[in-house]
């Protein structure tokens, strides 16, 4: 299986440390470059029969969930405190 760490992936793709206030605005899993990479990994996983999941802050971010689902992700790791919000965000995504 592939497990994508959204925090590290975003930081590396955007070349912006998430703890650096000067570039923090660049750290968004919803950035087109990050979403294209996620989509490519999901597509490769499907072609090869490899399950792909996502862990990290983005999985429980209601603002990011629609974009993650659109990128093809179906397995999101969510902190227990974010579960209700994540379920509500998923329920609002058109099928």
Buried (B, 14 or more C-beta within 10 A) or exposed (E): EBEBBBBEBBBEBBEBBBEEEEBEEBBBBBBEEBBEBBBEBBEEBEEEEEEBBBBBBBBBBBEBBBBBBEBBBEBBBBEEEBEEBBEEBBEEEEE
